[in-house]
């Protein structure tokens, strides 16, 4: 029969092993999350480059503006100001060349093409193809 000290030691060792296991599972899970980022030249999802834009281009200015204003309705006038020219929202979004299955989930154009909302967090853990 084990003493109380031996039982407590065994209990703490098991707890430490469980915590280490849970932490390793969290790290593995984090690698599968489709985090969307933009470094000014590349838009990445989970570290993989999805779109490359030229620095100073309209697409670069638009993506920078969208990333700065995530989850906020942006009017067509604001987009036109960011681009420096008149535009049609759905056409401008299509011209970013983001794969359709992703674009449909992260961009929400409403009010008859008058506002757009960029919500990259909606991809969550798995982007459907």
C-alpha positions in Angstrom: 0.0 0.0 0.0 1.3 3.4 -0.9 1.8 6.2 1.6 -0.1 9.5 1.2 3.1 11.2 0.0 3.6 8.5 -2.7 0.0 8.8 -3.8 0.3 12.6 -4.0 3.5 12.3 -6.0 1.9 9.9 -8.4 -1.1 12.2 -8.7 1.0 15.2 -9.6 3.1 13.2 -12.1 -0.2 12.1 -13.8 -1.4 15.7 -13.8 1.8 17.0 -15.3 1.6 14.3 -18.0 -2.0 15.3 -18.8 -1.2 18.9 -19.0 1.8 18.2 -21.4 -0.5 16.1 -23.5 -3.2 18.8 -23.7 -0.6 21.5 -24.6 0.8 19.3 -27.4 -2.7 18.8 -28.7 -3.4 22.6 -28.6 -0.2 23.2 -30.5 -1.1 20.7 -33.2 -4.6 22.2 -33.4 -3.2 25.8 -33.8 -1.3 24.7 -36.8 -4.5 23.7 -38.6 -6.3 27.0 -37.9 -6.7 29.1 -41.1 -5.3 32.4 -39.8 -5.6 35.0 -42.5 -2.8 37.6 -42.6 -1.5 40.3 -45.0 2.1 41.5 -44.9 1.6 44.3 -47.5 2.6 42.0 -50.4 1.1 38.6 -49.7 -2.2 37.4 -48.2 -1.7 34.2 -46.4 -4.1 31.6 -45.0 -2.5 29.3 -42.4 0.9 30.5 -43.7 0.2 29.5 -47.3 0.3 32.4 -49.8 -3.1 32.8 -51.5 -2.7 36.2 -53.2 0.3 38.2 -54.1 -0.1 41.9 -55.0 2.3 44.5 -56.2 3.3 47.1 -53.7 1.5 50.4 -54.4 -1.2 48.7 -56.6 -4.9 49.2 -56.1 -5.2 45.7 -54.8 -2.5 46.2 -52.3 -4.1 49.4 -51.1 -7.5 47.7 -50.9 -6.3 44.7 -49.0 -4.4 47.0 -46.5 -7.5 49.0 -46.0 -9.7 45.9 -45.5 -7.3 44.4 -43.0 -7.2 47.7 -41.1 -11.1 47.7 -41.0 -12.0 44.1 -40.3 -15.6 43.3 -39.3 -16.7 46.8 -40.1 -19.1 47.7 -42.9 -17.2 49.8 -45.4 -19.0 51.9 -47.9 -18.3 52.0 -51.6 -17.1 55.6 -51.1 -14.5 54.5 -48.6 -13.3 51.8 -51.0 -13.1 54.3 -53.8 -11.1 56.7 -51.6 -8.7 53.8 -50.7 -8.3 52.9 -54.4 -8.3 56.5 -55.7 -11.0 55.8 -58.4 -14.7 54.9 -58.8 -15.5 51.2 -58.4 -18.1 48.5 -58.3 -17.6 46.5 -55.0 -18.2 43.0 -56.3 -15.9 43.6 -59.3 -13.2 45.0 -57.1 -13.4 42.0 -54.8 -13.3 39.6 -57.7 -10.2 41.4 -59.0 -8.3 40.5 -55.8 -8.1 37.0 -57.2 -8.9 35.3 -53.9 -10.2 31.8 -54.5 -14.0 31.9 -54.8 -14.6 29.4 -52.0 -12.7 31.7 -49.6 -13.9 35.0 -51.0 -17.5 34.0 -50.5 -16.9 33.3 -46.9 -14.9 36.4 -45.9 -16.5 39.1 -47.9 -20.1 40.2 -47.4 -21.4 42.7 -49.9 -24.8 44.2 -49.0 -27.1 47.1 -49.5 -27.2 46.6 -53.3 -23.4 46.7 -53.7 -23.0 49.8 -51.5 -21.1 48.2 -48.5 -18.7 45.5 -48.0 -17.6 43.8 -44.8 -14.3 41.8 -44.6 -14.6 39.1 -41.9 -11.5 36.8 -42.0 -12.3 35.2 -38.7 -15.3 33.3 -40.3 -12.9 30.8 -41.8 -12.3 29.3 -38.4 -10.5 26.0 -38.4 -11.4 24.7 -41.9 -11.9 26.5 -45.2 -14.1 24.5 -47.4 -13.1 24.0 -51.0 
